[in-house]
């Protein structure tokens, strides 16, 4: 596992290029945040009780990150996190 300092960067925004951090609020309540490494190949998914380091997976259109159990999908401003503690998190939108 990589040290947190290698995974995160300080830029804000919803796109992984150049790093960033985005909070998502879900329609059914709850939410999560996502931080990216500089090239967008890794995402750190933070839910209220856990953190997951997820690798970018090949995909058509959506950005999909996974560790083999947890799957984070981001497309057109919407996101879902399936398999994460407290989830599933569906119908989530960037909240700030």
SULVEN-V713997 format. One line per field, one symbol per residue. ss: DSSP state (a for helix, b for strand, c for the rest). psi: psi as a letter, one per 30 degrees, with the letter a starting at -180 (. if undefined). burial: # if it has 16 or more other C-alpha atoms within 10 Angstrom, else .. Layout:
# SULVEN-V713997
ss->???
psi->???
burial->???
This chain:
# SULVEN-V713997
ss->cccaaaaccccccccccccbbbbbbbccccbbbbbbcccccbbbbbbccbbbbbbbbcccccbbbbccccbbbbbccbbbbbccccccbbbbbbcc
psi->kkkeffellfkllfkfkgalkkkkkkeglaallkllleggfkkjkjleflkkjkkklkljdlkkklgfekkkkkkhfllljkflkfaljlhkkkg.
burial->......###.#.####..########...#########.########....#####......####...#####...#####.##..#######..
